[in-house]
Every structure is written in C-alpha cells, then in structure tokens.
Amino acid sequence: MEIQITSRHEKTSQSLHDKITAELEGLQKFYDRITSCHVVLDKQRGKEIMEVVVHMAGHTVAATAKAENLGKAIDATVTKVERQLKKINEKIKSHKSSRSQGEGEKEE
C-alpha cells in the first residue's frame, strides 16, 4: 500500500509519519484490497486537522477530523475510516452470500 503524507502550514516529524503509517497499515485487516492512502495534515485556528483519502479496488473512502492535538485527530480519522471499511466489507460479504443462496434456489 502506498501512503502519501502532506503537511500544510508546519513541518511534521519522522516519528509522526511513522505513527500515521502504522495506523493506516492496520486498516488492511478491515479491507485487504487498499491500494493507496493520501493524508493531509493541517493546522487552523489552534485546531489540528487530519484528512485521509483511501483508494481501493472499486471504492474510495474519505474522512476528516479536527481536534485540539494531532494524536486525537489521528485516532478520530482512523476510527471513521475503519467504520467505512467495515461497512463496505459487510456489503460485499452479504452480496456474495445472497448471490450464492440465490443460485442454490435455482437448482431445486
């Protein structure tokens, strides 16, 4: 998975990049077909903002969070993306299971 991190209005440390990368790589347990992620870190009016766009085969997921510090913004954004990935994964699983059940009914 390719991860691109962009920072606006201030520079970020390598340790922060490593933390964000580790959090985003953990998303693959919810949906294994993620191809790339683009992260934008920003600071406006004393609030830290994190935007994430996740590209997958056939889907794109985006989430944004504002918090008083970057750690909370990271956690909130990753939680939002996880929720969306779980929803997509459930839709795919239920669609496949309903299709396989429909095929079984046709054979009878």
PDB file as gemmi writes it, atoms N, CA and C in Angstrom:
CRYST1    1.000    1.000    1.000  90.00  90.00  90.00 P 1                      
ATOM      1  N   MET A   1       0.845  -1.165   0.000  1.00  0.00           N  
ATOM      2  CA  MET A   1       0.000   0.000   0.000  1.00  0.00           C  
ATOM      3  C   MET A   1       0.897   1.237   0.000  1.00  0.00           C  
ATOM      4  N   GLU A   2       0.571   2.162  -0.871  1.00  0.00           N  
ATOM      5  CA  GLU A   2       1.323   3.408  -0.974  1.00  0.00           C  
ATOM      6  C   GLU A   2       0.681   4.458  -0.057  1.00  0.00           C  
ATOM      7  N   ILE A   3       1.488   5.106   0.769  1.00  0.00           N  
ATOM      8  CA  ILE A   3       0.988   6.119   1.693  1.00  0.00           C  
ATOM      9  C   ILE A   3       1.718   7.427   1.419  1.00  0.00           C  
ATOM     10  N   GLN A   4       0.932   8.475   1.143  1.00  0.00           N  
ATOM     11  CA  GLN A   4       1.492   9.798   0.892  1.00  0.00           C  
ATOM     12  C   GLN A   4       1.001  10.733   1.992  1.00  0.00           C  
ATOM     13  N   ILE A   5       1.924  11.423   2.651  1.00  0.00           N  
ATOM     14  CA  ILE A   5       1.577  12.327   3.740  1.00  0.00           C  
ATOM     15  C   ILE A   5       1.996  13.745   3.360  1.00  0.00           C  
ATOM     16  N   THR A   6       1.023  14.657   3.398  1.00  0.00           N  
ATOM     17  CA  THR A   6       1.264  16.057   3.080  1.00  0.00           C  
ATOM     18  C   THR A   6       0.952  16.887   4.313  1.00  0.00           C  
ATOM     19  N   SER A   7       1.806  17.847   4.606  1.00  0.00           N  
ATOM     20  CA  SER A   7       1.601  18.704   5.762  1.00  0.00           C  
ATOM     21  C   SER A   7       1.505  20.153   5.304  1.00  0.00           C  
ATOM     22  N   ARG A   8       0.462  20.839   5.764  1.00  0.00           N  
ATOM     23  CA  ARG A   8       0.281  22.246   5.436  1.00  0.00           C  
ATOM     24  C   ARG A   8       0.603  23.096   6.663  1.00  0.00           C  
ATOM     25  N   HIS A   9       1.200  24.245   6.436  1.00  0.00           N  
ATOM     26  CA  HIS A   9       1.449  25.267   7.450  1.00  0.00           C  
ATOM     27  C   HIS A   9       2.455  24.895   8.531  1.00  0.00           C  
ATOM     28  N   GLU A  10       2.953  23.717   8.579  1.00  0.00           N  
ATOM     29  CA  GLU A  10       4.022  23.364   9.517  1.00  0.00           C  
ATOM     30  C   GLU A  10       4.638  22.035   9.103  1.00  0.00           C  
ATOM     31  N   LYS A  11       5.852  21.818   9.547  1.00  0.00           N  
ATOM     32  CA  LYS A  11       6.543  20.561   9.236  1.00  0.00           C  
ATOM     33  C   LYS A  11       6.201  19.527  10.300  1.00  0.00           C  
ATOM     34  N   THR A  12       6.215  18.263   9.895  1.00  0.00           N  
ATOM     35  CA  THR A  12       5.935  17.178  10.834  1.00  0.00           C  
ATOM     36  C   THR A  12       7.179  16.311  10.985  1.00  0.00           C  
ATOM     37  N   SER A  13       7.292  15.685  12.125  1.00  0.00           N  
ATOM     38  CA  SER A  13       8.468  14.869  12.431  1.00  0.00           C  
ATOM     39  C   SER A  13       8.363  13.489  11.771  1.00  0.00           C  
ATOM     40  N   GLN A  14       9.489  12.828  11.705  1.00  0.00           N  
ATOM     41  CA  GLN A  14       9.526  11.486  11.145  1.00  0.00           C  
ATOM     42  C   GLN A  14       8.770  10.508  12.037  1.00  0.00           C  
ATOM     43  N   SER A  15       8.808  10.720  13.351  1.00  0.00           N  
ATOM     44  CA  SER A  15       8.085   9.827  14.257  1.00  0.00           C  
ATOM     45  C   SER A  15       6.572   9.929  14.036  1.00  0.00           C  
ATOM     46  N   LEU A  16       6.088  11.129  13.720  1.00  0.00           N  
ATOM     47  CA  LEU A  16       4.666  11.304  13.412  1.00  0.00           C  
ATOM     48  C   LEU A  16       4.309  10.594  12.111  1.00  0.00           C  
ATOM     49  N   HIS A  17       5.181  10.703  11.117  1.00  0.00           N  
ATOM     50  CA  HIS A  17       4.975   9.981   9.858  1.00  0.00           C  
ATOM     51  C   HIS A  17       4.910   8.474  10.109  1.00  0.00           C  
ATOM     52  N   ASP A  18       5.793   7.978  10.956  1.00  0.00           N  
ATOM     53  CA  ASP A  18       5.827   6.552  11.270  1.00  0.00           C  
ATOM     54  C   ASP A  18       4.540   6.118  11.980  1.00  0.00           C  
ATOM     55  N   LYS A  19       4.053   6.944  12.913  1.00  0.00           N  
ATOM     56  CA  LYS A  19       2.816   6.613  13.628  1.00  0.00           C  
ATOM     57  C   LYS A  19       1.632   6.565  12.670  1.00  0.00           C  
ATOM     58  N   ILE A  20       1.534   7.558  11.785  1.00  0.00           N  
ATOM     59  CA  ILE A  20       0.428   7.597  10.817  1.00  0.00           C  
ATOM     60  C   ILE A  20       0.508   6.396   9.886  1.00  0.00           C  
ATOM     61  N   THR A  21       1.707   6.078   9.424  1.00  0.00           N  
ATOM     62  CA  THR A  21       1.889   4.934   8.527  1.00  0.00           C  
ATOM     63  C   THR A  21       1.471   3.637   9.215  1.00  0.00           C  
ATOM     64  N   ALA A  22       1.854   3.463  10.468  1.00  0.00           N  
ATOM     65  CA  ALA A  22       1.481   2.250  11.203  1.00  0.00           C  
ATOM     66  C   ALA A  22      -0.036   2.159  11.369  1.00  0.00           C  
ATOM     67  N   GLU A  23      -0.684   3.277  11.694  1.00  0.00           N  
ATOM     68  CA  GLU A  23      -2.150   3.284  11.855  1.00  0.00           C  
ATOM     69  C   GLU A  23      -2.839   2.921  10.543  1.00  0.00           C  
ATOM     70  N   LEU A  24      -2.364   3.487   9.434  1.00  0.00           N  
ATOM     71  CA  LEU A  24      -3.009   3.234   8.145  1.00  0.00           C  
ATOM     72  C   LEU A  24      -2.754   1.809   7.649  1.00  0.00           C  
ATOM     73  N   GLU A  25      -1.579   1.263   7.926  1.00  0.00           N  
ATOM     74  CA  GLU A  25      -1.313  -0.117   7.528  1.00  0.00           C  
ATOM     75  C   GLU A  25      -2.195  -1.082   8.306  1.00  0.00           C  
ATOM     76  N   GLY A  26      -2.604  -0.695   9.505  1.00  0.00           N  
ATOM     77  CA  GLY A  26      -3.524  -1.513  10.294  1.00  0.00           C  
ATOM     78  C   GLY A  26      -4.919  -1.588   9.696  1.00  0.00           C  
ATOM     79  N   LEU A  27      -5.240  -0.678   8.778  1.00  0.00           N  
ATOM     80  CA  LEU A  27      -6.558  -0.695   8.136  1.00  0.00           C  
ATOM     81  C   LEU A  27      -6.732  -1.891   7.206  1.00  0.00           C  
ATOM     82  N   GLN A  28      -5.633  -2.495   6.781  1.00  0.00           N  
ATOM     83  CA  GLN A  28      -5.725  -3.611   5.843  1.00  0.00           C  
ATOM     84  C   GLN A  28      -6.386  -4.838   6.454  1.00  0.00           C  
ATOM     85  N   LYS A  29      -6.490  -4.914   7.769  1.00  0.00           N  
ATOM     86  CA  LYS A  29      -7.187  -6.048   8.369  1.00  0.00           C  
ATOM     87  C   LYS A  29      -8.707  -5.921   8.186  1.00  0.00           C  
ATOM     88  N   PHE A  30      -9.181  -4.703   7.905  1.00  0.00           N  
ATOM     89  CA  PHE A  30     -10.606  -4.500   7.676  1.00  0.00           C  
ATOM     90  C   PHE A  30     -10.970  -4.647   6.201  1.00  0.00           C  
ATOM     91  N   TYR A  31     -10.033  -4.311   5.307  1.00  0.00           N  
ATOM     92  CA  TYR A  31     -10.267  -4.452   3.867  1.00  0.00           C  
ATOM     93  C   TYR A  31      -8.906  -4.604   3.222  1.00  0.00           C  
ATOM     94  N   ASP A  32      -8.626  -5.775   2.668  1.00  0.00           N  
ATOM     95  CA  ASP A  32      -7.271  -6.092   2.215  1.00  0.00           C  
ATOM     96  C   ASP A  32      -6.919  -5.590   0.817  1.00  0.00           C  
ATOM     97  N   ARG A  33      -7.841  -4.932   0.127  1.00  0.00           N  
ATOM     98  CA  ARG A  33      -7.577  -4.501  -1.238  1.00  0.00           C  
ATOM     99  C   ARG A  33      -7.286  -3.001  -1.326  1.00  0.00           C  
ATOM    100  N   ILE A  34      -6.756  -2.411  -0.270  1.00  0.00           N  
ATOM    101  CA  ILE A  34      -6.397  -0.996  -0.275  1.00  0.00           C  
ATOM    102  C   ILE A  34      -5.145  -0.812  -1.119  1.00  0.00           C  
ATOM    103  N   THR A  35      -5.196   0.135  -2.048  1.00  0.00           N  
ATOM    104  CA  THR A  35      -4.047   0.378  -2.920  1.00  0.00           C  
ATOM    105  C   THR A  35      -3.213   1.563  -2.468  1.00  0.00           C  
ATOM    106  N   SER A  36      -3.876   2.647  -2.011  1.00  0.00           N  
ATOM    107  CA  SER A  36      -3.109   3.811  -1.583  1.00  0.00           C  
ATOM    108  C   SER A  36      -3.903   4.669  -0.604  1.00  0.00           C  
ATOM    109  N   CYS A  37      -3.176   5.490   0.138  1.00  0.00           N  
ATOM    110  CA  CYS A  37      -3.774   6.436   1.089  1.00  0.00           C  
ATOM    111  C   CYS A  37      -3.080   7.775   0.927  1.00  0.00           C  
ATOM    112  N   HIS A  38      -3.865   8.842   0.981  1.00  0.00           N  
ATOM    113  CA  HIS A  38      -3.303  10.184   0.957  1.00  0.00           C  
ATOM    114  C   HIS A  38      -3.762  10.896   2.217  1.00  0.00           C  
ATOM    115  N   VAL A  39      -2.807  11.379   2.994  1.00  0.00           N  
ATOM    116  CA  VAL A  39      -3.082  12.045   4.264  1.00  0.00           C  
ATOM    117  C   VAL A  39      -2.682  13.510   4.134  1.00  0.00           C  
ATOM    118  N   VAL A  40      -3.568  14.403   4.597  1.00  0.00           N  
ATOM    119  CA  VAL A  40      -3.255  15.828   4.636  1.00  0.00           C  
ATOM    120  C   VAL A  40      -3.382  16.279   6.086  1.00  0.00           C  
ATOM    121  N   LEU A  41      -2.293  16.822   6.630  1.00  0.00           N  
ATOM    122  CA  LEU A  41      -2.276  17.355   7.996  1.00  0.00           C  
ATOM    123  C   LEU A  41      -2.277  18.874   7.904  1.00  0.00           C  
ATOM    124  N   ASP A  42      -3.120  19.513   8.704  1.00  0.00           N  
ATOM    125  CA  ASP A  42      -3.249  20.963   8.638  1.00  0.00           C  
ATOM    126  C   ASP A  42      -3.470  21.514  10.035  1.00  0.00           C  
ATOM    127  N   LYS A  43      -3.177  22.792  10.197  1.00  0.00           N  
ATOM    128  CA  LYS A  43      -3.415  23.454  11.474  1.00  0.00           C  
ATOM    129  C   LYS A  43      -4.106  24.774  11.180  1.00  0.00           C  
ATOM    130  N   GLN A  44      -5.306  24.960  11.742  1.00  0.00           N  
ATOM    131  CA  GLN A  44      -6.064  26.186  11.531  1.00  0.00           C  
ATOM    132  C   GLN A  44      -6.697  26.628  12.838  1.00  0.00           C  
ATOM    133  N   ARG A  45      -6.458  27.853  13.217  1.00  0.00           N  
ATOM    134  CA  ARG A  45      -7.067  28.452  14.402  1.00  0.00           C  
ATOM    135  C   ARG A  45      -6.894  27.597  15.660  1.00  0.00           C  
ATOM    136  N   GLY A  46      -5.724  27.064  15.844  1.00  0.00           N  
ATOM    137  CA  GLY A  46      -5.437  26.279  17.036  1.00  0.00           C  
ATOM    138  C   GLY A  46      -5.953  24.860  17.004  1.00  0.00           C  
ATOM    139  N   LYS A  47      -6.580  24.446  15.937  1.00  0.00           N  
ATOM    140  CA  LYS A  47      -7.082  23.074  15.801  1.00  0.00           C  
ATOM    141  C   LYS A  47      -6.218  22.310  14.816  1.00  0.00           C  
ATOM    142  N   GLU A  48      -5.971  21.071  15.133  1.00  0.00           N  
ATOM    143  CA  GLU A  48      -5.248  20.172  14.226  1.00  0.00           C  
ATOM    144  C   GLU A  48      -6.280  19.445  13.370  1.00  0.00           C  
ATOM    145  N   ILE A  49      -6.030  19.373  12.069  1.00  0.00           N  
ATOM    146  CA  ILE A  49      -6.966  18.746  11.137  1.00  0.00           C  
ATOM    147  C   ILE A  49      -6.231  17.642  10.392  1.00  0.00           C  
ATOM    148  N   MET A  50      -6.884  16.503  10.273  1.00  0.00           N  
ATOM    149  CA  MET A  50      -6.327  15.395   9.504  1.00  0.00           C  
ATOM    150  C   MET A  50      -7.377  14.918   8.518  1.00  0.00           C  
ATOM    151  N   GLU A  51      -6.983  14.856   7.263  1.00  0.00           N  
ATOM    152  CA  GLU A  51      -7.850  14.340   6.210  1.00  0.00           C  
ATOM    153  C   GLU A  51      -7.191  13.095   5.625  1.00  0.00           C  
ATOM    154  N   VAL A  52      -7.987  12.069   5.387  1.00  0.00           N  
ATOM    155  CA  VAL A  52      -7.461  10.836   4.796  1.00  0.00           C  
ATOM    156  C   VAL A  52      -8.367  10.436   3.639  1.00  0.00           C  
ATOM    157  N   VAL A  53      -7.750  10.099   2.513  1.00  0.00           N  
ATOM    158  CA  VAL A  53      -8.468   9.535   1.371  1.00  0.00           C  
ATOM    159  C   VAL A  53      -7.841   8.180   1.088  1.00  0.00           C  
ATOM    160  N   VAL A  54      -8.662   7.139   1.152  1.00  0.00           N  
ATOM    161  CA  VAL A  54      -8.188   5.771   0.949  1.00  0.00           C  
ATOM    162  C   VAL A  54      -8.740   5.268  -0.386  1.00  0.00           C  
ATOM    163  N   HIS A  55      -7.844   4.822  -1.256  1.00  0.00           N  
ATOM    164  CA  HIS A  55      -8.232   4.297  -2.561  1.00  0.00           C  
ATOM    165  C   HIS A  55      -8.143   2.779  -2.535  1.00  0.00           C  
ATOM    166  N   MET A  56      -9.213   2.140  -3.042  1.00  0.00           N  
ATOM    167  CA  MET A  56      -9.272   0.682  -3.088  1.00  0.00           C  
ATOM    168  C   MET A  56      -9.781   0.262  -4.453  1.00  0.00           C  
ATOM    169  N   ALA A  57      -9.772  -1.017  -4.702  1.00  0.00           N  
ATOM    170  CA  ALA A  57     -10.320  -1.540  -5.940  1.00  0.00           C  
ATOM    171  C   ALA A  57     -11.832  -1.300  -5.945  1.00  0.00           C  
ATOM    172  N   GLY A  58     -12.285  -0.349  -6.740  1.00  0.00           N  
ATOM    173  CA  GLY A  58     -13.712  -0.098  -6.869  1.00  0.00           C  
ATOM    174  C   GLY A  58     -14.312   0.867  -5.874  1.00  0.00           C  
ATOM    175  N   HIS A  59     -13.561   1.344  -4.906  1.00  0.00           N  
ATOM    176  CA  HIS A  59     -14.097   2.230  -3.868  1.00  0.00           C  
ATOM    177  C   HIS A  59     -13.080   3.302  -3.494  1.00  0.00           C  
ATOM    178  N   THR A  60     -13.600   4.401  -2.967  1.00  0.00           N  
ATOM    179  CA  THR A  60     -12.775   5.445  -2.364  1.00  0.00           C  
ATOM    180  C   THR A  60     -13.458   5.864  -1.076  1.00  0.00           C  
ATOM    181  N   VAL A  61     -12.686   5.970  -0.006  1.00  0.00           N  
ATOM    182  CA  VAL A  61     -13.204   6.338   1.305  1.00  0.00           C  
ATOM    183  C   VAL A  61     -12.458   7.583   1.769  1.00  0.00           C  
ATOM    184  N   ALA A  62     -13.188   8.551   2.327  1.00  0.00           N  
ATOM    185  CA  ALA A  62     -12.562   9.766   2.833  1.00  0.00           C  
ATOM    186  C   ALA A  62     -13.074  10.067   4.232  1.00  0.00           C  
ATOM    187  N   ALA A  63     -12.201  10.642   5.068  1.00  0.00           N  
ATOM    188  CA  ALA A  63     -12.596  11.029   6.426  1.00  0.00           C  
ATOM    189  C   ALA A  63     -11.763  12.228   6.850  1.00  0.00           C  
ATOM    190  N   THR A  64     -12.378  13.077   7.674  1.00  0.00           N  
ATOM    191  CA  THR A  64     -11.710  14.265   8.203  1.00  0.00           C  
ATOM    192  C   THR A  64     -12.039  14.400   9.682  1.00  0.00           C  
ATOM    193  N   ALA A  65     -11.070  14.844  10.460  1.00  0.00           N  
ATOM    194  CA  ALA A  65     -11.311  15.076  11.888  1.00  0.00           C  
ATOM    195  C   ALA A  65     -10.522  16.289  12.346  1.00  0.00           C  
ATOM    196  N   LYS A  66     -11.143  17.053  13.260  1.00  0.00           N  
ATOM    197  CA  LYS A  66     -10.489  18.199  13.899  1.00  0.00           C  
ATOM    198  C   LYS A  66     -10.383  17.904  15.385  1.00  0.00           C  
ATOM    199  N   ALA A  67      -9.252  18.270  15.973  1.00  0.00           N  
ATOM    200  CA  ALA A  67      -9.056  18.074  17.414  1.00  0.00           C  
ATOM    201  C   ALA A  67      -8.043  19.083  17.914  1.00  0.00           C  
ATOM    202  N   GLU A  68      -7.944  19.171  19.249  1.00  0.00           N  
ATOM    203  CA  GLU A  68      -7.001  20.132  19.818  1.00  0.00           C  
ATOM    204  C   GLU A  68      -5.554  19.678  19.685  1.00  0.00           C  
ATOM    205  N   ASN A  69      -5.336  18.360  19.513  1.00  0.00           N  
ATOM    206  CA  ASN A  69      -3.975  17.895  19.225  1.00  0.00           C  
ATOM    207  C   ASN A  69      -4.018  16.835  18.124  1.00  0.00           C  
ATOM    208  N   LEU A  70      -2.887  16.620  17.519  1.00  0.00           N  
ATOM    209  CA  LEU A  70      -2.826  15.740  16.348  1.00  0.00           C  
ATOM    210  C   LEU A  70      -3.081  14.282  16.690  1.00  0.00           C  
ATOM    211  N   GLY A  71      -2.717  13.851  17.885  1.00  0.00           N  
ATOM    212  CA  GLY A  71      -2.958  12.461  18.286  1.00  0.00           C  
ATOM    213  C   GLY A  71      -4.440  12.128  18.285  1.00  0.00           C  
ATOM    214  N   LYS A  72      -5.255  13.031  18.833  1.00  0.00           N  
ATOM    215  CA  LYS A  72      -6.706  12.812  18.848  1.00  0.00           C  
ATOM    216  C   LYS A  72      -7.286  12.869  17.449  1.00  0.00           C  
ATOM    217  N   ALA A  73      -6.764  13.759  16.608  1.00  0.00           N  
ATOM    218  CA  ALA A  73      -7.240  13.861  15.224  1.00  0.00           C  
ATOM    219  C   ALA A  73      -6.932  12.582  14.449  1.00  0.00           C  
ATOM    220  N   ILE A  74      -5.750  12.019  14.686  1.00  0.00           N  
ATOM    221  CA  ILE A  74      -5.372  10.766  14.022  1.00  0.00           C  
ATOM    222  C   ILE A  74      -6.318   9.644  14.441  1.00  0.00           C  
ATOM    223  N   ASP A  75      -6.530   9.508  15.744  1.00  0.00           N  
ATOM    224  CA  ASP A  75      -7.416   8.451  16.250  1.00  0.00           C  
ATOM    225  C   ASP A  75      -8.831   8.583  15.702  1.00  0.00           C  
ATOM    226  N   ALA A  76      -9.356   9.809  15.691  1.00  0.00           N  
ATOM    227  CA  ALA A  76     -10.722  10.021  15.207  1.00  0.00           C  
ATOM    228  C   ALA A  76     -10.842   9.720  13.720  1.00  0.00           C  
ATOM    229  N   THR A  77      -9.865  10.135  12.945  1.00  0.00           N  
ATOM    230  CA  THR A  77      -9.906   9.898  11.499  1.00  0.00           C  
ATOM    231  C   THR A  77      -9.798   8.414  11.183  1.00  0.00           C  
ATOM    232  N   VAL A  78      -8.875   7.729  11.840  1.00  0.00           N  
ATOM    233  CA  VAL A  78      -8.703   6.288  11.594  1.00  0.00           C  
ATOM    234  C   VAL A  78      -9.968   5.531  11.997  1.00  0.00           C  
ATOM    235  N   THR A  79     -10.619   5.936  13.083  1.00  0.00           N  
ATOM    236  CA  THR A  79     -11.865   5.294  13.509  1.00  0.00           C  
ATOM    237  C   THR A  79     -12.947   5.470  12.454  1.00  0.00           C  
ATOM    238  N   LYS A  80     -13.045   6.659  11.875  1.00  0.00           N  
ATOM    239  CA  LYS A  80     -14.043   6.917  10.829  1.00  0.00           C  
ATOM    240  C   LYS A  80     -13.776   6.059   9.588  1.00  0.00           C  
ATOM    241  N   VAL A  81     -12.512   5.952   9.210  1.00  0.00           N  
ATOM    242  CA  VAL A  81     -12.162   5.137   8.036  1.00  0.00           C  
ATOM    243  C   VAL A  81     -12.440   3.667   8.316  1.00  0.00           C  
ATOM    244  N   GLU A  82     -12.101   3.189   9.519  1.00  0.00           N  
ATOM    245  CA  GLU A  82     -12.373   1.795   9.886  1.00  0.00           C  
ATOM    246  C   GLU A  82     -13.858   1.483   9.758  1.00  0.00           C  
ATOM    247  N   ARG A  83     -14.698   2.383  10.261  1.00  0.00           N  
ATOM    248  CA  ARG A  83     -16.146   2.178  10.206  1.00  0.00           C  
ATOM    249  C   ARG A  83     -16.616   2.047   8.752  1.00  0.00           C  
ATOM    250  N   GLN A  84     -16.099   2.909   7.882  1.00  0.00           N  
ATOM    251  CA  GLN A  84     -16.489   2.850   6.475  1.00  0.00           C  
ATOM    252  C   GLN A  84     -15.992   1.581   5.797  1.00  0.00           C  
ATOM    253  N   LEU A  85     -14.770   1.158   6.124  1.00  0.00           N  
ATOM    254  CA  LEU A  85     -14.229  -0.069   5.528  1.00  0.00           C  
ATOM    255  C   LEU A  85     -15.013  -1.296   5.979  1.00  0.00           C  
ATOM    256  N   LYS A  86     -15.386  -1.329   7.254  1.00  0.00           N  
ATOM    257  CA  LYS A  86     -16.195  -2.448   7.755  1.00  0.00           C  
ATOM    258  C   LYS A  86     -17.539  -2.504   7.026  1.00  0.00           C  
ATOM    259  N   LYS A  87     -18.139  -1.351   6.793  1.00  0.00           N  
ATOM    260  CA  LYS A  87     -19.429  -1.293   6.106  1.00  0.00           C  
ATOM    261  C   LYS A  87     -19.302  -1.810   4.665  1.00  0.00           C  
ATOM    262  N   ILE A  88     -18.251  -1.387   3.978  1.00  0.00           N  
ATOM    263  CA  ILE A  88     -18.022  -1.859   2.610  1.00  0.00           C  
ATOM    264  C   ILE A  88     -17.793  -3.360   2.603  1.00  0.00           C  
ATOM    265  N   ASN A  89     -16.995  -3.854   3.542  1.00  0.00           N  
ATOM    266  CA  ASN A  89     -16.695  -5.284   3.628  1.00  0.00           C  
ATOM    267  C   ASN A  89     -17.963  -6.091   3.891  1.00  0.00           C  
ATOM    268  N   GLU A  90     -18.835  -5.607   4.773  1.00  0.00           N  
ATOM    269  CA  GLU A  90     -20.098  -6.296   5.062  1.00  0.00           C  
ATOM    270  C   GLU A  90     -21.009  -6.319   3.844  1.00  0.00           C  
ATOM    271  N   LYS A  91     -21.063  -5.215   3.111  1.00  0.00           N  
ATOM    272  CA  LYS A  91     -21.889  -5.179   1.898  1.00  0.00           C  
ATOM    273  C   LYS A  91     -21.406  -6.205   0.882  1.00  0.00           C  
ATOM    274  N   ILE A  92     -20.095  -6.297   0.737  1.00  0.00           N  
ATOM    275  CA  ILE A  92     -19.537  -7.260  -0.218  1.00  0.00           C  
ATOM    276  C   ILE A  92     -19.848  -8.684   0.226  1.00  0.00           C  
ATOM    277  N   LYS A  93     -19.667  -8.972   1.518  1.00  0.00           N  
ATOM    278  CA  LYS A  93     -19.944 -10.314   2.028  1.00  0.00           C  
ATOM    279  C   LYS A  93     -21.418 -10.667   1.905  1.00  0.00           C  
ATOM    280  N   SER A  94     -22.318  -9.739   2.237  1.00  0.00           N  
ATOM    281  CA  SER A  94     -23.746 -10.041   2.166  1.00  0.00           C  
ATOM    282  C   SER A  94     -24.188 -10.186   0.712  1.00  0.00           C  
ATOM    283  N   HIS A  95     -23.585  -9.414  -0.172  1.00  0.00           N  
ATOM    284  CA  HIS A  95     -23.932  -9.540  -1.589  1.00  0.00           C  
ATOM    285  C   HIS A  95     -23.496 -10.905  -2.126  1.00  0.00           C  
ATOM    286  N   LYS A  96     -22.292 -11.343  -1.747  1.00  0.00           N  
ATOM    287  CA  LYS A  96     -21.809 -12.646  -2.193  1.00  0.00           C  
ATOM    288  C   LYS A  96     -22.655 -13.773  -1.611  1.00  0.00           C  
ATOM    289  N   SER A  97     -23.035 -13.661  -0.334  1.00  0.00           N  
ATOM    290  CA  SER A  97     -23.816 -14.733   0.275  1.00  0.00           C  
ATOM    291  C   SER A  97     -25.225 -14.781  -0.296  1.00  0.00           C  
ATOM    292  N   SER A  98     -25.818 -13.629  -0.589  1.00  0.00           N  
ATOM    293  CA  SER A  98     -27.162 -13.644  -1.164  1.00  0.00           C  
ATOM    294  C   SER A  98     -27.122 -14.184  -2.592  1.00  0.00           C  
ATOM    295  N   ARG A  99     -26.052 -13.918  -3.304  1.00  0.00           N  
ATOM    296  CA  ARG A  99     -25.921 -14.430  -4.661  1.00  0.00           C  
ATOM    297  C   ARG A  99     -25.750 -15.946  -4.636  1.00  0.00           C  
ATOM    298  N   SER A 100     -24.965 -16.468  -3.693  1.00  0.00           N  
ATOM    299  CA  SER A 100     -24.760 -17.915  -3.620  1.00  0.00           C  
ATOM    300  C   SER A 100     -26.040 -18.619  -3.154  1.00  0.00           C  
ATOM    301  N   GLN A 101     -26.834 -17.980  -2.289  1.00  0.00           N  
ATOM    302  CA  GLN A 101     -28.104 -18.563  -1.873  1.00  0.00           C  
ATOM    303  C   GLN A 101     -29.089 -18.559  -3.032  1.00  0.00           C  
ATOM    304  N   GLY A 102     -29.078 -17.496  -3.815  1.00  0.00           N  
ATOM    305  CA  GLY A 102     -29.971 -17.407  -4.961  1.00  0.00           C  
ATOM    306  C   GLY A 102     -29.670 -18.483  -5.984  1.00  0.00           C  
ATOM    307  N   GLU A 103     -28.389 -18.809  -6.177  1.00  0.00           N  
ATOM    308  CA  GLU A 103     -28.014 -19.856  -7.115  1.00  0.00           C  
ATOM    309  C   GLU A 103     -28.507 -21.216  -6.617  1.00  0.00           C  
ATOM    310  N   GLY A 104     -28.447 -21.431  -5.291  1.00  0.00           N  
ATOM    311  CA  GLY A 104     -28.901 -22.701  -4.726  1.00  0.00           C  
ATOM    312  C   GLY A 104     -30.397 -22.877  -4.917  1.00  0.00           C  
ATOM    313  N   GLU A 105     -31.167 -21.824  -4.833  1.00  0.00           N  
ATOM    314  CA  GLU A 105     -32.619 -21.901  -5.008  1.00  0.00           C  
ATOM    315  C   GLU A 105     -32.985 -22.218  -6.448  1.00  0.00           C  
ATOM    316  N   LYS A 106     -32.181 -21.770  -7.399  1.00  0.00           N  
ATOM    317  CA  LYS A 106     -32.462 -22.018  -8.800  1.00  0.00           C  
ATOM    318  C   LYS A 106     -32.289 -23.492  -9.164  1.00  0.00           C  
ATOM    319  N   GLU A 107     -31.376 -24.168  -8.484  1.00  0.00           N  
ATOM    320  CA  GLU A 107     -31.086 -25.559  -8.799  1.00  0.00           C  
ATOM    321  C   GLU A 107     -32.217 -26.484  -8.381  1.00  0.00           C  
ATOM    322  N   GLU A 108     -32.998 -26.128  -7.398  1.00  0.00           N  
ATOM    323  CA  GLU A 108     -34.028 -27.033  -6.891  1.00  0.00           C  
ATOM    324  C   GLU A 108     -35.166 -27.209  -7.820  1.00  0.00           C  
TER     325      GLU A 108                                                      
END                                                                             
